[in-house]
Structure formats: C-alpha cells, structure tokens
Amino acid sequence: MQKYYTRACNFYYNKTSREKVKKKNSLPVSGNKSLSFDTIEIITRTNKKKINIRNIKNLPSKIKKKVLIDINNILRTKNIPKLKFNNLPILMGVLNITPDSFSDGGKFNEKNSAKKQINKLVVDGAKIIDVGGESTRPGSKEIHQTEEWRRVNKVMSYLKSKKFFVSLDSRKSFVMKKALKYKLDLINDISGLSHDNQTINFLKKSKLPFVLHHKKGNTQTMQKNPSYNNVLLDIYDYFEERLRLIRKSGIKHNHIILDPGIGFGKNMKHNITLINNVSIFHSLGLPVMLGISRKRFIKDISGNNDSNERLGGTVSSSIFSMLQGVQILRVHDVNEVNQGIKVFKKLNFN
C-alpha cells in the first residue's frame, strides 16, 4: 500500500506571515503566526506534487485524511518544559568536555575553562547548554562509562547552581542516572536510544524530555559509504518506528525533539537533501532540532573556501534552517550565529 508524506513549503515571515494567517491564506507552523506556509508537497516513494492549501479539499478522501492529520501536527503548538518557543530558533550551546571532539577537543577539559565557556555560551544567547563527555565524531572510539561520567561531573553542579537549562549529551544510562541528581532538563542521546538497552527504561522512570536522533551505523562505520533508498523518507519512517516503540514502552509524553542527524551516516548529498527538505519532519508533530555547526558538509560545499571553524557555512545553514521552521539549532559559535540571525531578522522580518 502506497504511503503518503506531507511537507510544508513556501514559507512566509513576520508581518507578511501574520497578514496571510489573518486572511486564512497561510497556516502557522506550531502556532507561530510569524512563520506560516501556504503550500504542501505530497510525497510518495515514486512521486511528489505541490498544491496550495486551498486545494486540499479537492484531494481524494484517503489522501486528504492523511494530509489533514499531518497538517494538524504541523500546526500544533510544541512544548518542552522550561523552554520558551516564542522567539525562534532556540540556540543549544555545545560544551564538549573531551580531548578528541572533532572541532574543539581539549579546549574545555579543565573545570575552569569549562566554566568560562558555559558563561560565554549563556551570555552569547544559548538557552540550552549541551554537556558531553564522549566524542561521537566519525571514527571515534567508545570510552568507559566511568570516564565519561568523571568528565561530565566536573561541571554539573556549577550548571545547576546557575539554574541553566542543561542537556546531557550521552548514550549511556549509567551516566544519565548519575547526572539525574543534578535535575537534568533534557537527554540528548545520538544513538536514537539504541546504544544502551536500559536508556528507554530510564527515560520512562525519570519522565525526562529527550532528543530522538537518527544515526546510521556506529561511530566507526557510519561514514563508510552510507546508502539509503530515499534518505528523507527512510529517516521519516525511522522516526515513526522509534516513536511507536517508545510509546509501547510506556513513554506517553510529547516532550520529544527530533534530530535527523546531519553528518551521522550521511554523505554530502544526503545532508543537503535533509536540510533542504527538513520541514517534512514537522508533520510528526514534535519540535525539530538540527546540529549543523562546523559539519563536514560545509567543507564539501565550500571547497577551497573551507576554514577550521566553518563559521560562514554554519551561519548560513542556520538561517536557512530557521526559515524552514526548525525550532532548535545546536551550535558551537553561539555569539556569531545569534548575531547572524538577529541581523537577518531585522533586515527581513520588518
């Protein structure tokens, strides 16, 4: 049986968006009248077609029913406890307490340097601090859970004493359980909750919000000729399947963020396809996050213009993602991305 997918497209912003929503010529993403769309792309494994929202009523009843369910999910107001979705995108600042992360390994290993970086990220505009003690870059090797916890534990009490929104970047339930005493706000497990078979039980008991990632293969193999039948639809189906498993396990809340995992088992073409069409994931009814900061696809695209920090590519892809309704951006250079977004909004949203 043919499966249909719905992607919101042809977006409007700020004043234009609000006017179109008021006249019912466009629909607001997640209840945000400053970002709306008037076109959907109906996609199957063999075909795709764009139509104006006014023409949905003319669709065959079976397709129309599916499209209306998807649109309801797109329009639904998103909610993660302690996060405000009124000024998007939300910036998640990266804090790697590791010697071998791909772009900043070793910079914040010491407690004092980590604290300084935390303060900088917050001042620069990060609403979430994502703390990780294990590198999961392509080719990285797994470290022991006690070593990972030793690294992370350096800053946990400081983070919570300041009442920052804390995300734990870990795929090990041991580390999650240890960190729970610091009243975590979010679990960010890049394995899609599949690395540790105790993680889903931990999340059920703790009732913590979490990020559901897509990653193909493990860190040793994920960049060795990754392949998909259709990268966009394969990952959409993956999310649906994982969400069914999560619901079946007893997790009923909607405090789940989706991250299609740019650079995790994807080549340049896969990454570009995902970023270009990222708005398809809104129809799953959950907030969408992208980690595009300093990623390899920027080097692949820019060629001779590549730099170590890949700042220009990070800023441009962050703004592009924002214009597709992505709610959360995970970035290293919070100040520069925040500056780029502020200037873009002032120039384009008035």
Secondary structure, 3 states (H helix, E strand, C coil): CCCCEEEEEEEEEHHHHHHHHHCCCCEEECCEEEEEEEEEEEECCCCEEEEEHHHHHHCCHHHHHHHHHHHHHHHCCCCCCCCCCCCCCEEEEEEECCCCCCCCCCCCCCHHHHHHHHHHHHHHCCCEEEEECCCCCCCCCCCCHHHHHHHHHHHHHHHHHCCCCEEEECCCHHHHHHHHHHCCCEEEECCCCCCCCCHHHHHHHHCCCEEEECCCCCCCCCCCCCCCCCHHHHHHHHHHHHHHHHHHCCCCCCCEEEECCCCCCCCHHHHHHHHHCHHHHHHHCCCEEECCCCCHHHHHHHHHHCCCCCHHHHHHHHHHHHCCCCCEEEECCHHHHHHHHHHHHHHHCC
